[in-house]
Amino acid sequence: MKRLTEHIYYYPHQPETDRPMLAYVKGEKIALVIDAGASAHHVDEFYAALDVAGLRKPNLTAITHWHWDHTFGMHRIHGLSIAGAKTSELLCREKERLSESGYEAFLKRDDECLAKEYAGGQSIVATPSAIQFEDRLVLNLGGMTAQLFETAAPHSEDTTLIYIPEEKALFLGDATSEDFYNNGYMDKSKLKSLIHIIEEIDCNYCVLSHTEPLSKTELLGYLDSVL
């Protein structure tokens, strides 16, 4: 576990199997994790790291978007999961597809990282969230607040950002990336809208899922070069 601020920790991303960073927000009453990981093994590894760091298991896990590396560990988490309505709808669709013969094999053929993650023969499980919201949701963690809000972004048709105002930290998942389910297309109008949202938020840290945390200035400078 690495420490970002007084109350925020993160378990770094793992490029070998495209595992995203998992974040931990330590409230006085509620511990919130951001994203559920790529598999049961990913969740178990993360929880072992929490134990070593002396951090309790989460009460809640918030999901940034439906993609497999952020959600296929949901069935393994401690506590309850929270996702936007669109994310949960897409996860229901994925759950149905996994019940079809041949779909799991297709996923492994289609994604080298997923195939590596599940090389040990564990089953792929998709599940909708326990709690769903539309537009915005505010969580009082005890001395800390988590503001969850759905927004348009180029990476996926469902995107939830999570802002922790007391620590001036904004979690973006993969929101700034191109859409890999649409031939890597980058919708620059959606990116411009997302940039405007980031500019308006009072944050020192911008946390993406597949890199180390960035400052707001660093992220906006990079995104300006993409346009």
CYANA upper distance limits for C-alpha pairs under 8 A (distance plus 0.5 A):
  1 MET  CA      9 TYR  CA      6.94
  1 MET  CA     10 TYR  CA      6.12
  1 MET  CA     11 TYR  CA      5.34
  1 MET  CA     12 PRO  CA      7.89
  1 MET  CA     49 ALA  CA      6.63
  1 MET  CA     50 LEU  CA      7.51
  1 MET  CA     53 ALA  CA      7.38
  2 LYS  CA      9 TYR  CA      5.98
  2 LYS  CA     10 TYR  CA      5.78
  2 LYS  CA     11 TYR  CA      6.75
  2 LYS  CA     12 PRO  CA      7.99
  3 ARG  CA      8 ILE  CA      6.69
  3 ARG  CA      9 TYR  CA      4.80
  3 ARG  CA     10 TYR  CA      6.87
  4 LEU  CA      8 ILE  CA      5.97
  4 LEU  CA      9 TYR  CA      5.90
  4 LEU  CA     10 TYR  CA      7.57
  5 THR  CA      9 TYR  CA      7.54
  5 THR  CA    167 GLU  CA      7.29
  6 GLU  CA    167 GLU  CA      8.39
  7 HIS  CA     25 VAL  CA      6.36
  7 HIS  CA     26 LYS  CA      5.63
  7 HIS  CA     27 GLY  CA      7.77
  7 HIS  CA    167 GLU  CA      8.08
  8 ILE  CA     23 ALA  CA      7.67
  8 ILE  CA     24 TYR  CA      6.13
  8 ILE  CA     25 VAL  CA      5.15
  8 ILE  CA     26 LYS  CA      6.76
  8 ILE  CA    167 GLU  CA      8.43
  9 TYR  CA     23 ALA  CA      6.32
  9 TYR  CA     24 TYR  CA      5.56
  9 TYR  CA     25 VAL  CA      7.10
 10 TYR  CA     21 MET  CA      7.16
 10 TYR  CA     22 LEU  CA      6.10
 10 TYR  CA     23 ALA  CA      4.67
 10 TYR  CA     24 TYR  CA      6.31
 11 TYR  CA     21 MET  CA      6.07
 11 TYR  CA     22 LEU  CA      5.68
 11 TYR  CA     23 ALA  CA      6.80
 11 TYR  CA     46 PHE  CA      7.38
 11 TYR  CA     49 ALA  CA      8.41
 12 PRO  CA     20 PRO  CA      7.79
 12 PRO  CA     21 MET  CA      5.15
 12 PRO  CA     22 LEU  CA      7.30
 12 PRO  CA    211 THR  CA      8.46
 12 PRO  CA    212 GLU  CA      7.89
 13 HIS  CA     18 ASP  CA      7.82
 13 HIS  CA     19 ARG  CA      6.00
 13 HIS  CA     20 PRO  CA      4.98
 13 HIS  CA     21 MET  CA      4.54
 13 HIS  CA     22 LEU  CA      7.92
 13 HIS  CA    209 SER  CA      7.27
 13 HIS  CA    210 HIS  CA      5.98
 13 HIS  CA    211 THR  CA      7.18
 13 HIS  CA    212 GLU  CA      8.50
 14 GLN  CA     18 ASP  CA      6.27
 14 GLN  CA     19 ARG  CA      5.43
 14 GLN  CA     20 PRO  CA      7.01
 14 GLN  CA     21 MET  CA      8.00
 14 GLN  CA    210 HIS  CA      8.27
 15 PRO  CA     19 ARG  CA      6.79
 15 PRO  CA    210 HIS  CA      8.05
 16 GLU  CA    113 CYS  CA      7.65
 17 THR  CA    113 CYS  CA      4.95
 17 THR  CA    114 LEU  CA      7.15
 17 THR  CA    116 LYS  CA      6.63
 17 THR  CA    117 GLU  CA      6.31
 18 ASP  CA     69 ASP  CA      7.54
 18 ASP  CA    113 CYS  CA      6.48
 18 ASP  CA    114 LEU  CA      8.44
 18 ASP  CA    210 HIS  CA      8.13
 19 ARG  CA     37 GLY  CA      7.30
 19 ARG  CA     38 ALA  CA      6.57
 19 ARG  CA     42 HIS  CA      8.37
 19 ARG  CA     69 ASP  CA      6.36
 19 ARG  CA     70 HIS  CA      8.34
 19 ARG  CA    210 HIS  CA      8.17
 20 PRO  CA     37 GLY  CA      7.26
 20 PRO  CA     38 ALA  CA      8.27
 20 PRO  CA     69 ASP  CA      7.12
 20 PRO  CA     70 HIS  CA      7.28
 20 PRO  CA    209 SER  CA      5.43
 20 PRO  CA    210 HIS  CA      5.79
 21 MET  CA    208 LEU  CA      8.37
 21 MET  CA    209 SER  CA      5.38
 21 MET  CA    210 HIS  CA      6.69
 21 MET  CA    211 THR  CA      8.20
 22 LEU  CA     33 VAL  CA      7.44
 22 LEU  CA     34 ILE  CA      6.36
 22 LEU  CA     35 ASP  CA      6.48
 22 LEU  CA     36 ALA  CA      7.84
 22 LEU  CA     37 GLY  CA      7.48
 22 LEU  CA     46 PHE  CA      8.35
 22 LEU  CA    209 SER  CA      8.00
 23 ALA  CA     33 VAL  CA      5.95
 23 ALA  CA     34 ILE  CA      5.57
 23 ALA  CA     35 ASP  CA      7.93
 24 TYR  CA     31 ALA  CA      7.55
 24 TYR  CA     32 LEU  CA      6.28
 24 TYR  CA     33 VAL  CA      5.01
 24 TYR  CA     34 ILE  CA      7.01
 24 TYR  CA     58 PRO  CA      8.42
 25 VAL  CA     31 ALA  CA      6.29
 25 VAL  CA     32 LEU  CA      5.54
 25 VAL  CA     33 VAL  CA      6.73
 26 LYS  CA     30 ILE  CA      7.42
 26 LYS  CA     31 ALA  CA      5.35
 26 LYS  CA     32 LEU  CA      7.14
 26 LYS  CA    141 LEU  CA      8.30
 26 LYS  CA    144 MET  CA      8.43
 27 GLY  CA     31 ALA  CA      5.93
 27 GLY  CA     32 LEU  CA      8.05
 27 GLY  CA    141 LEU  CA      5.18
 27 GLY  CA    142 GLY  CA      5.51
 27 GLY  CA    143 GLY  CA      6.60
 27 GLY  CA    144 MET  CA      5.99
 28 GLU  CA    141 LEU  CA      6.92
 28 GLU  CA    142 GLY  CA      4.97
 28 GLU  CA    143 GLY  CA      6.54
 28 GLU  CA    144 MET  CA      8.10
 29 LYS  CA    141 LEU  CA      6.12
 29 LYS  CA    142 GLY  CA      5.42
 30 ILE  CA     58 PRO  CA      7.85
 30 ILE  CA     59 ASN  CA      6.37
 30 ILE  CA     60 LEU  CA      7.95
 30 ILE  CA    140 ASN  CA      8.44
 30 ILE  CA    141 LEU  CA      5.18
 30 ILE  CA    142 GLY  CA      7.03
 31 ALA  CA     56 ARG  CA      8.02
 31 ALA  CA     57 LYS  CA      7.74
 31 ALA  CA     58 PRO  CA      5.24
 31 ALA  CA     59 ASN  CA      5.90
 31 ALA  CA     60 LEU  CA      7.06
 31 ALA  CA    141 LEU  CA      7.41
 32 LEU  CA     58 PRO  CA      6.02
 32 LEU  CA     59 ASN  CA      6.73
 32 LEU  CA     60 LEU  CA      5.45
 32 LEU  CA     61 THR  CA      6.14
 32 LEU  CA     62 ALA  CA      7.76
 32 LEU  CA    141 LEU  CA      8.20
 33 VAL  CA     58 PRO  CA      6.61
 33 VAL  CA     60 LEU  CA      6.82
 33 VAL  CA     61 THR  CA      5.08
 33 VAL  CA     62 ALA  CA      6.77
 34 ILE  CA     61 THR  CA      6.13
 34 ILE  CA     62 ALA  CA      5.43
 34 ILE  CA     63 ILE  CA      6.63
 34 ILE  CA     64 THR  CA      7.86
 35 ASP  CA     61 THR  CA      6.76
 35 ASP  CA     62 ALA  CA      6.13
 35 ASP  CA     63 ILE  CA      5.11
 35 ASP  CA     64 THR  CA      6.78
 35 ASP  CA     70 HIS  CA      5.89
 35 ASP  CA     71 THR  CA      7.28
 36 ALA  CA     43 VAL  CA      7.51
 36 ALA  CA     61 THR  CA      7.12
 36 ALA  CA     62 ALA  CA      8.15
 36 ALA  CA     63 ILE  CA      7.27
 36 ALA  CA     70 HIS  CA      5.92
 36 ALA  CA     71 THR  CA      5.66
 36 ALA  CA     72 PHE  CA      7.62
 36 ALA  CA     73 GLY  CA      5.73
 36 ALA  CA     74 MET  CA      5.75
 36 ALA  CA     77 ILE  CA      7.48
 37 GLY  CA     42 HIS  CA      6.38
 37 GLY  CA     43 VAL  CA      6.59
 37 GLY  CA     69 ASP  CA      6.14
 37 GLY  CA     70 HIS  CA      5.11
 37 GLY  CA     71 THR  CA      6.17
 37 GLY  CA     72 PHE  CA      6.87
 37 GLY  CA     73 GLY  CA      5.48
 37 GLY  CA     74 MET  CA      7.79
 38 ALA  CA     42 HIS  CA      6.51
 38 ALA  CA     43 VAL  CA      8.26
 38 ALA  CA     68 TRP  CA      6.58
 38 ALA  CA     69 ASP  CA      4.41
 38 ALA  CA     70 HIS  CA      6.06
 38 ALA  CA     71 THR  CA      6.58
 38 ALA  CA     72 PHE  CA      5.42
 38 ALA  CA     73 GLY  CA      5.74
 38 ALA  CA    117 GLU  CA      8.11
 39 SER  CA     43 VAL  CA      6.96
 39 SER  CA     69 ASP  CA      8.03
 39 SER  CA     71 THR  CA      8.30
 39 SER  CA     72 PHE  CA      5.57
 39 SER  CA     73 GLY  CA      4.60
 39 SER  CA     74 MET  CA      8.37
 39 SER  CA     76 ARG  CA      8.48
 39 SER  CA    117 GLU  CA      7.95
 39 SER  CA    118 TYR  CA      8.43
 39 SER  CA    124 ILE  CA      8.02
 40 ALA  CA     44 ASP  CA      6.64
 40 ALA  CA     72 PHE  CA      8.05
 40 ALA  CA     73 GLY  CA      5.43
 40 ALA  CA     74 MET  CA      8.43
 40 ALA  CA     75 HIS  CA      8.01
 40 ALA  CA     76 ARG  CA      6.00
 41 HIS  CA     45 GLU  CA      6.61
 41 HIS  CA     73 GLY  CA      8.41
 42 HIS  CA     46 PHE  CA      6.67
 42 HIS  CA     73 GLY  CA      7.54
 43 VAL  CA     47 TYR  CA      6.62
 43 VAL  CA     73 GLY  CA      6.62
 43 VAL  CA     76 ARG  CA      7.18
 43 VAL  CA     77 ILE  CA      7.25
 44 ASP  CA     48 ALA  CA      6.67
 45 GLU  CA     49 ALA  CA      6.90
 46 PHE  CA     50 LEU  CA      6.83
 47 TYR  CA     51 ASP  CA      6.73
 47 TYR  CA     57 LYS  CA      7.22
 48 ALA  CA     52 VAL  CA      6.86
 49 ALA  CA     53 ALA  CA      6.75
 50 LEU  CA     54 GLY  CA      6.70
 50 LEU  CA     55 LEU  CA      5.48
 50 LEU  CA     56 ARG  CA      7.18
 50 LEU  CA     57 LYS  CA      7.60
 51 ASP  CA     55 LEU  CA      6.19
 51 ASP  CA     56 ARG  CA      7.29
 51 ASP  CA     57 LYS  CA      8.45
 57 LYS  CA     78 HIS  CA      7.04
 58 PRO  CA     78 HIS  CA      6.62
 58 PRO  CA     79 GLY  CA      6.76
 59 ASN  CA     78 HIS  CA      7.15
 59 ASN  CA     79 GLY  CA      5.01
 59 ASN  CA     80 LEU  CA      6.87
 60 LEU  CA     78 HIS  CA      8.20
 60 LEU  CA     79 GLY  CA      5.97
 60 LEU  CA     80 LEU  CA      5.41
 60 LEU  CA     81 SER  CA      6.15
 60 LEU  CA     82 ILE  CA      7.59
 61 THR  CA     77 ILE  CA      8.25
 61 THR  CA     79 GLY  CA      7.93
 61 THR  CA     80 LEU  CA      6.75
 61 THR  CA     81 SER  CA      5.14
 61 THR  CA     82 ILE  CA      6.54
 62 ALA  CA     81 SER  CA      6.33
 62 ALA  CA     82 ILE  CA      5.21
 62 ALA  CA     83 ALA  CA      6.47
 63 ILE  CA     70 HIS  CA      7.63
 63 ILE  CA     71 THR  CA      7.72
 63 ILE  CA     81 SER  CA      7.84
 63 ILE  CA     82 ILE  CA      6.71
 63 ILE  CA     83 ALA  CA      5.66
 63 ILE  CA     84 GLY  CA      8.33
 63 ILE  CA    160 THR  CA      7.72
 64 THR  CA     70 HIS  CA      8.04
 64 THR  CA     83 ALA  CA      7.76
 64 THR  CA    159 THR  CA      6.31
 64 THR  CA    160 THR  CA      5.17
 64 THR  CA    161 LEU  CA      6.85
 64 THR  CA    162 ILE  CA      8.36
 64 THR  CA    172 LEU  CA      7.73
 64 THR  CA    173 GLY  CA      6.01
 64 THR  CA    174 ASP  CA      8.49
 65 HIS  CA     70 HIS  CA      7.55
 65 HIS  CA     71 THR  CA      8.39
 65 HIS  CA     83 ALA  CA      8.32
 65 HIS  CA     87 THR  CA      6.30
 65 HIS  CA    156 SER  CA      7.77
 65 HIS  CA    158 ASP  CA      6.23
 65 HIS  CA    159 THR  CA      5.73
 65 HIS  CA    160 THR  CA      6.93
 65 HIS  CA    173 GLY  CA      7.91
 66 TRP  CA     70 HIS  CA      7.21
 66 TRP  CA     71 THR  CA      6.62
 66 TRP  CA     87 THR  CA      5.79
 66 TRP  CA     88 SER  CA      7.96
 66 TRP  CA     90 LEU  CA      7.00
 66 TRP  CA     91 LEU  CA      6.66
 66 TRP  CA    158 ASP  CA      7.75
 67 HIS  CA     71 THR  CA      6.87
 68 TRP  CA     72 PHE  CA      5.77
 69 ASP  CA    114 LEU  CA      8.40
 71 THR  CA    126 ALA  CA      7.62
 72 PHE  CA    124 ILE  CA      7.38
 72 PHE  CA    125 VAL  CA      6.33
 72 PHE  CA    126 ALA  CA      5.94
 72 PHE  CA    127 THR  CA      8.19
 73 GLY  CA     77 ILE  CA      7.30
 73 GLY  CA    125 VAL  CA      8.09
 73 GLY  CA    126 ALA  CA      8.45
 74 MET  CA     81 SER  CA      7.78
 74 MET  CA    126 ALA  CA      7.81
 74 MET  CA    127 THR  CA      7.15
 74 MET  CA    129 SER  CA      8.39
 75 HIS  CA    125 VAL  CA      7.48
 75 HIS  CA    126 ALA  CA      7.81
 75 HIS  CA    127 THR  CA      6.97
 77 ILE  CA     81 SER  CA      8.44
 80 LEU  CA    129 SER  CA      8.26
 80 LEU  CA    130 ALA  CA      6.44
 80 LEU  CA    131 ILE  CA      7.78
 81 SER  CA    129 SER  CA      5.63
 81 SER  CA    130 ALA  CA      5.77
 81 SER  CA    131 ILE  CA      6.60
 82 ILE  CA    129 SER  CA      6.04
 82 ILE  CA    130 ALA  CA      6.72
 82 ILE  CA    131 ILE  CA      5.15
 82 ILE  CA    132 GLN  CA      6.25
 82 ILE  CA    133 PHE  CA      8.21
 83 ALA  CA     87 THR  CA      6.56
 83 ALA  CA     88 SER  CA      6.65
 83 ALA  CA    129 SER  CA      6.35
 83 ALA  CA    131 ILE  CA      6.97
 83 ALA  CA    132 GLN  CA      5.64
 83 ALA  CA    133 PHE  CA      7.05
 83 ALA  CA    160 THR  CA      8.25
 84 GLY  CA     88 SER  CA      6.86
 84 GLY  CA    132 GLN  CA      5.90
 84 GLY  CA    133 PHE  CA      5.46
 84 GLY  CA    134 GLU  CA      6.26
 84 GLY  CA    135 ASP  CA      7.95
 84 GLY  CA    150 GLU  CA      7.20
 84 GLY  CA    158 ASP  CA      8.23
 84 GLY  CA    159 THR  CA      8.41
 84 GLY  CA    160 THR  CA      7.25
 85 ALA  CA     89 GLU  CA      6.65
 85 ALA  CA    132 GLN  CA      5.85
 85 ALA  CA    133 PHE  CA      6.05
 85 ALA  CA    134 GLU  CA      6.20
 86 LYS  CA     90 LEU  CA      6.75
 86 LYS  CA    158 ASP  CA      6.32
 87 THR  CA     91 LEU  CA      6.73
 87 THR  CA    158 ASP  CA      6.16
 87 THR  CA    159 THR  CA      8.16
 88 SER  CA     92 CYS  CA      6.68
 88 SER  CA    128 PRO  CA      5.38
 88 SER  CA    129 SER  CA      6.29
 88 SER  CA    132 GLN  CA      7.52
 89 GLU  CA     93 ARG  CA      6.94
 89 GLU  CA    128 PRO  CA      7.75
 90 LEU  CA     94 GLU  CA      6.77
 91 LEU  CA     95 LYS  CA      6.58
 91 LEU  CA    126 ALA  CA      6.82
 91 LEU  CA    127 THR  CA      6.49
 91 LEU  CA    128 PRO  CA      5.73
 92 CYS  CA     96 GLU  CA      6.85
 92 CYS  CA    126 ALA  CA      8.09
 92 CYS  CA    127 THR  CA      6.98
 92 CYS  CA    128 PRO  CA      6.04
 93 ARG  CA     97 ARG  CA      6.81
 94 GLU  CA     98 LEU  CA      6.70
 94 GLU  CA    126 ALA  CA      6.82
 95 LYS  CA     99 SER  CA      7.18
 95 LYS  CA    125 VAL  CA      7.68
 95 LYS  CA    126 ALA  CA      5.42
 95 LYS  CA    127 THR  CA      6.58
 96 GLU  CA    100 GLU  CA      7.54
 97 ARG  CA    103 TYR  CA      6.90
 98 LEU  CA    103 TYR  CA      6.18
 98 LEU  CA    104 GLU  CA      6.53
 98 LEU  CA    124 ILE  CA      8.26
 98 LEU  CA    125 VAL  CA      8.10
 98 LEU  CA    126 ALA  CA      8.14
 99 SER  CA    103 TYR  CA      8.22
102 GLY  CA    106 PHE  CA      6.66
103 TYR  CA    107 LEU  CA      6.79
104 GLU  CA    108 LYS  CA      6.97
104 GLU  CA    124 ILE  CA      7.58
105 ALA  CA    109 ARG  CA      6.79
106 PHE  CA    110 ASP  CA      6.49
107 LEU  CA    111 ASP  CA      6.57
107 LEU  CA    114 LEU  CA      7.83
107 LEU  CA    115 ALA  CA      8.17
108 LYS  CA    112 GLU  CA      7.14
108 LYS  CA    114 LEU  CA      6.38
108 LYS  CA    115 ALA  CA      4.98
109 ARG  CA    115 ALA  CA      7.55
111 ASP  CA    115 ALA  CA      6.76
112 GLU  CA    116 LYS  CA      6.81
113 CYS  CA    117 GLU  CA      6.70
114 LEU  CA    118 TYR  CA      6.71
115 ALA  CA    119 ALA  CA      6.22
118 TYR  CA    122 GLN  CA      6.39
118 TYR  CA    123 SER  CA      8.02
118 TYR  CA    124 ILE  CA      8.12
133 PHE  CA    137 LEU  CA      7.17
134 GLU  CA    150 GLU  CA      7.82
135 ASP  CA    149 PHE  CA      6.03
135 ASP  CA    150 GLU  CA      5.61
135 ASP  CA    151 THR  CA      8.29
136 ARG  CA    147 GLN  CA      7.85
136 ARG  CA    148 LEU  CA      6.10
136 ARG  CA    149 PHE  CA      4.78
136 ARG  CA    150 GLU  CA      6.95
137 LEU  CA    147 GLN  CA      6.54
137 LEU  CA    148 LEU  CA      5.59
137 LEU  CA    149 PHE  CA      6.90
138 VAL  CA    145 THR  CA      7.51
138 VAL  CA    146 ALA  CA      6.28
138 VAL  CA    147 GLN  CA      5.10
138 VAL  CA    148 LEU  CA      6.65
139 LEU  CA    145 THR  CA      6.20
139 LEU  CA    146 ALA  CA      5.53
139 LEU  CA    147 GLN  CA      6.93
139 LEU  CA    148 LEU  CA      8.49
140 ASN  CA    144 MET  CA      6.78
140 ASN  CA    145 THR  CA      5.41
140 ASN  CA    146 ALA  CA      7.18
141 LEU  CA    145 THR  CA      6.22
141 LEU  CA    146 ALA  CA      7.71
144 MET  CA    164 ILE  CA      7.75
144 MET  CA    165 PRO  CA      8.48
144 MET  CA    166 GLU  CA      6.77
145 THR  CA    164 ILE  CA      6.31
145 THR  CA    165 PRO  CA      7.23
145 THR  CA    166 GLU  CA      7.51
146 ALA  CA    162 ILE  CA      6.97
146 ALA  CA    163 TYR  CA      6.27
146 ALA  CA    164 ILE  CA      5.46
146 ALA  CA    165 PRO  CA      7.96
147 GLN  CA    162 ILE  CA      6.06
147 GLN  CA    163 TYR  CA      5.57
147 GLN  CA    164 ILE  CA      6.95
148 LEU  CA    160 THR  CA      6.96
148 LEU  CA    161 LEU  CA      6.29
148 LEU  CA    162 ILE  CA      5.12
148 LEU  CA    163 TYR  CA      7.09
149 PHE  CA    160 THR  CA      5.91
149 PHE  CA    161 LEU  CA      6.06
149 PHE  CA    162 ILE  CA      7.19
150 GLU  CA    158 ASP  CA      7.93
150 GLU  CA    159 THR  CA      6.10
150 GLU  CA    160 THR  CA      4.87
150 GLU  CA    161 LEU  CA      6.93
151 THR  CA    158 ASP  CA      8.08
151 THR  CA    159 THR  CA      6.17
151 THR  CA    160 THR  CA      6.73
151 THR  CA    161 LEU  CA      7.85
151 THR  CA    194 LEU  CA      8.37
152 ALA  CA    157 GLU  CA      7.60
152 ALA  CA    158 ASP  CA      7.75
152 ALA  CA    159 THR  CA      6.94
152 ALA  CA    190 LYS  CA      6.72
152 ALA  CA    193 SER  CA      8.11
152 ALA  CA    194 LEU  CA      7.59
153 ALA  CA    157 GLU  CA      7.70
153 ALA  CA    158 ASP  CA      8.33
153 ALA  CA    159 THR  CA      6.96
153 ALA  CA    175 ALA  CA      5.99
153 ALA  CA    176 THR  CA      7.28
153 ALA  CA    190 LYS  CA      5.70
153 ALA  CA    191 LEU  CA      6.60
153 ALA  CA    193 SER  CA      8.22
153 ALA  CA    194 LEU  CA      6.62
154 PRO  CA    175 ALA  CA      6.95
154 PRO  CA    176 THR  CA      6.94
154 PRO  CA    177 SER  CA      6.99
154 PRO  CA    178 GLU  CA      6.22
154 PRO  CA    179 ASP  CA      6.61
154 PRO  CA    186 MET  CA      6.46
154 PRO  CA    187 ASP  CA      5.75
154 PRO  CA    188 LYS  CA      7.85
154 PRO  CA    190 LYS  CA      5.96
154 PRO  CA    191 LEU  CA      6.38
155 HIS  CA    174 ASP  CA      6.96
155 HIS  CA    175 ALA  CA      5.74
155 HIS  CA    176 THR  CA      6.85
155 HIS  CA    177 SER  CA      5.61
155 HIS  CA    178 GLU  CA      5.34
155 HIS  CA    179 ASP  CA      4.76
155 HIS  CA    180 PHE  CA      7.77
155 HIS  CA    186 MET  CA      8.10
156 SER  CA    175 ALA  CA      7.69
156 SER  CA    179 ASP  CA      6.55
159 THR  CA    175 ALA  CA      7.10
160 THR  CA    172 LEU  CA      7.92
160 THR  CA    173 GLY  CA      8.41
161 LEU  CA    170 LEU  CA      7.69
161 LEU  CA    171 PHE  CA      6.28
161 LEU  CA    172 LEU  CA      5.60
161 LEU  CA    173 GLY  CA      7.72
162 ILE  CA    170 LEU  CA      6.37
162 ILE  CA    171 PHE  CA      5.55
162 ILE  CA    172 LEU  CA      7.35
163 TYR  CA    168 LYS  CA      7.93
163 TYR  CA    169 ALA  CA      6.39
163 TYR  CA    170 LEU  CA      4.98
163 TYR  CA    171 PHE  CA      6.73
164 ILE  CA    168 LYS  CA      6.32
164 ILE  CA    169 ALA  CA      5.74
164 ILE  CA    170 LEU  CA      6.89
165 PRO  CA    169 ALA  CA      7.05
165 PRO  CA    202 ASP  CA      8.04
165 PRO  CA    203 CYS  CA      7.89
167 GLU  CA    203 CYS  CA      8.45
168 LYS  CA    202 ASP  CA      6.83
168 LYS  CA    203 CYS  CA      4.67
168 LYS  CA    204 ASN  CA      5.90
168 LYS  CA    205 TYR  CA      6.96
169 ALA  CA    203 CYS  CA      5.84
169 ALA  CA    204 ASN  CA      6.62
169 ALA  CA    205 TYR  CA      5.19
169 ALA  CA    206 CYS  CA      6.63
169 ALA  CA    207 VAL  CA      7.89
170 LEU  CA    203 CYS  CA      6.83
170 LEU  CA    205 TYR  CA      6.62
170 LEU  CA    206 CYS  CA      5.47
170 LEU  CA    207 VAL  CA      6.60
171 PHE  CA    206 CYS  CA      6.57
171 PHE  CA    207 VAL  CA      5.26
171 PHE  CA    208 LEU  CA      6.86
172 LEU  CA    176 THR  CA      8.07
172 LEU  CA    206 CYS  CA      7.64
172 LEU  CA    207 VAL  CA      6.51
172 LEU  CA    208 LEU  CA      5.88
172 LEU  CA    209 SER  CA      7.89
173 GLY  CA    207 VAL  CA      7.83
173 GLY  CA    208 LEU  CA      5.62
173 GLY  CA    209 SER  CA      5.44
174 ASP  CA    208 LEU  CA      6.54
174 ASP  CA    209 SER  CA      6.42
174 ASP  CA    210 HIS  CA      8.04
175 ALA  CA    208 LEU  CA      8.45
176 THR  CA    191 LEU  CA      7.25
176 THR  CA    194 LEU  CA      8.20
176 THR  CA    223 LEU  CA      8.32
177 SER  CA    186 MET  CA      7.93
178 GLU  CA    184 GLY  CA      5.84
178 GLU  CA    185 TYR  CA      6.02
178 GLU  CA    186 MET  CA      5.03
178 GLU  CA    187 ASP  CA      7.89
179 ASP  CA    183 ASN  CA      7.40
179 ASP  CA    184 GLY  CA      5.34
179 ASP  CA    185 TYR  CA      5.74
179 ASP  CA    186 MET  CA      6.76
180 PHE  CA    184 GLY  CA      4.83
180 PHE  CA    185 TYR  CA      7.50
186 MET  CA    191 LEU  CA      8.39
187 ASP  CA    191 LEU  CA      6.84
188 LYS  CA    192 LYS  CA      6.50
188 LYS  CA    227 LEU  CA      7.00
189 SER  CA    193 SER  CA      6.85
190 LYS  CA    194 LEU  CA      6.67
191 LEU  CA    195 ILE  CA      6.59
192 LYS  CA    196 HIS  CA      6.81
192 LYS  CA    227 LEU  CA      8.41
193 SER  CA    197 ILE  CA      6.99
194 LEU  CA    198 ILE  CA      6.82
195 ILE  CA    199 GLU  CA      6.64
195 ILE  CA    220 LEU  CA      7.55
195 ILE  CA    223 LEU  CA      7.97
196 HIS  CA    200 GLU  CA      6.82
197 ILE  CA    201 ILE  CA      7.02
198 ILE  CA    216 LYS  CA      8.38
198 ILE  CA    220 LEU  CA      8.48
199 GLU  CA    220 LEU  CA      8.38
203 CYS  CA    216 LYS  CA      7.13
204 ASN  CA    215 SER  CA      6.12
204 ASN  CA    216 LYS  CA      6.14
205 TYR  CA    213 PRO  CA      7.10
205 TYR  CA    214 LEU  CA      6.32
205 TYR  CA    215 SER  CA      5.25
205 TYR  CA    216 LYS  CA      6.32
206 CYS  CA    213 PRO  CA      6.53
206 CYS  CA    214 LEU  CA      5.73
206 CYS  CA    215 SER  CA      6.21
206 CYS  CA    216 LYS  CA      6.11
206 CYS  CA    219 LEU  CA      7.49
207 VAL  CA    211 THR  CA      8.49
207 VAL  CA    212 GLU  CA      7.77
207 VAL  CA    213 PRO  CA      5.11
207 VAL  CA    214 LEU  CA      6.68
208 LEU  CA    212 GLU  CA      7.77
208 LEU  CA    213 PRO  CA      6.97
208 LEU  CA    214 LEU  CA      8.40
214 LEU  CA    218 GLU  CA      6.48
214 LEU  CA    219 LEU  CA      6.64
215 SER  CA    219 LEU  CA      6.83
216 LYS  CA    220 LEU  CA      6.64
217 THR  CA    221 GLY  CA      6.50
218 GLU  CA    222 TYR  CA      6.80
219 LEU  CA    223 LEU  CA      6.67
220 LEU  CA    224 ASP  CA      6.52
221 GLY  CA    225 SER  CA      7.10
222 TYR  CA    226 VAL  CA      7.22
223 LEU  CA    227 LEU  CA      7.24
